[in-house]
């Protein structure tokens, strides 16, 4: 369960950083470098076809 919490926290921190970057850009502030995701995002494929 701890692993789940750590991954969720890292994902939420990434959203926070990206959203703050958007806010700075809209406010006319400096544009920061893109923030890489903390965890690699893999393409999620639906499993329902395999189950049918």
C-alpha atoms as a printed R data frame, in Angstrom:
   type eleno elety resid chain resno       x       y       z
1  ATOM     1    CA   UNK     A     1   0.000   0.000   0.000
2  ATOM     2    CA   UNK     A     2   2.905   2.319   0.718
3  ATOM     3    CA   UNK     A     3   4.034   1.989  -2.901
4  ATOM     4    CA   UNK     A     4   0.611   3.118  -4.103
5  ATOM     5    CA   UNK     A     5   0.675   6.190  -1.865
6  ATOM     6    CA   UNK     A     6   4.179   7.120  -3.033
7  ATOM     7    CA   UNK     A     7   3.228   6.842  -6.710
8  ATOM     8    CA   UNK     A     8   0.031   8.851  -6.216
9  ATOM     9    CA   UNK     A     9   1.927  11.566  -4.318
10 ATOM    10    CA   UNK     A    10   4.560  11.775  -7.061
11 ATOM    11    CA   UNK     A    11   1.862  12.008  -9.719
12 ATOM    12    CA   UNK     A    12   0.026  14.747  -7.830
13 ATOM    13    CA   UNK     A    13   3.282  16.676  -7.330
14 ATOM    14    CA   UNK     A    14   3.824  16.510 -11.089
15 ATOM    15    CA   UNK     A    15   0.333  17.930 -11.698
16 ATOM    16    CA   UNK     A    16   1.062  20.676  -9.164
17 ATOM    17    CA   UNK     A    17   4.296  21.672 -10.904
18 ATOM    18    CA   UNK     A    18   2.728  21.666 -14.360
19 ATOM    19    CA   UNK     A    19  -0.282  23.696 -13.191
20 ATOM    20    CA   UNK     A    20   1.945  26.264 -11.455
21 ATOM    21    CA   UNK     A    21   3.897  26.567 -14.700
22 ATOM    22    CA   UNK     A    22   0.676  27.266 -16.608
23 ATOM    23    CA   UNK     A    23  -0.346  29.860 -14.026
24 ATOM    24    CA   UNK     A    24   3.025  31.607 -14.289
25 ATOM    25    CA   UNK     A    25   2.763  31.667 -18.069
26 ATOM    26    CA   UNK     A    26  -0.772  33.090 -17.990
27 ATOM    27    CA   UNK     A    27   0.323  35.746 -15.476
28 ATOM    28    CA   UNK     A    28   3.119  36.840 -17.799
29 ATOM    29    CA   UNK     A    29   5.830  35.350 -15.617
30 ATOM    30    CA   UNK     A    30   8.838  33.378 -16.752
31 ATOM    31    CA   UNK     A    31   8.117  30.164 -18.598
32 ATOM    32    CA   UNK     A    32   9.803  27.229 -16.897
33 ATOM    33    CA   UNK     A    33  11.247  24.163 -18.552
34 ATOM    34    CA   UNK     A    34   8.790  21.289 -18.964
35 ATOM    35    CA   UNK     A    35   8.543  19.126 -15.867
36 ATOM    36    CA   UNK     A    36   9.200  15.440 -16.579
37 ATOM    37    CA   UNK     A    37   6.825  12.950 -15.016
38 ATOM    38    CA   UNK     A    38   8.141  11.318 -11.882
39 ATOM    39    CA   UNK     A    39   7.069   7.871 -13.028
40 ATOM    40    CA   UNK     A    40   7.173   6.661 -16.600
41 ATOM    41    CA   UNK     A    41   3.733   6.540 -18.085
42 ATOM    42    CA   UNK     A    42   3.016   3.378 -19.968
43 ATOM    43    CA   UNK     A    43   0.277   3.005 -22.515
44 ATOM    44    CA   UNK     A    44  -2.654   1.298 -20.850
45 ATOM    45    CA   UNK     A    45  -4.396  -1.219 -23.028
46 ATOM    46    CA   UNK     A    46  -7.931  -2.367 -22.267
47 ATOM    47    CA   UNK     A    47  -8.118  -5.918 -21.005
48 ATOM    48    CA   UNK     A    48 -11.772  -6.551 -21.765
49 ATOM    49    CA   UNK     A    49 -11.053  -8.044 -25.196
50 ATOM    50    CA   UNK     A    50  -8.770 -10.647 -23.663
51 ATOM    51    CA   UNK     A    51 -11.371 -11.520 -21.020
52 ATOM    52    CA   UNK     A    52 -14.180 -11.985 -23.579
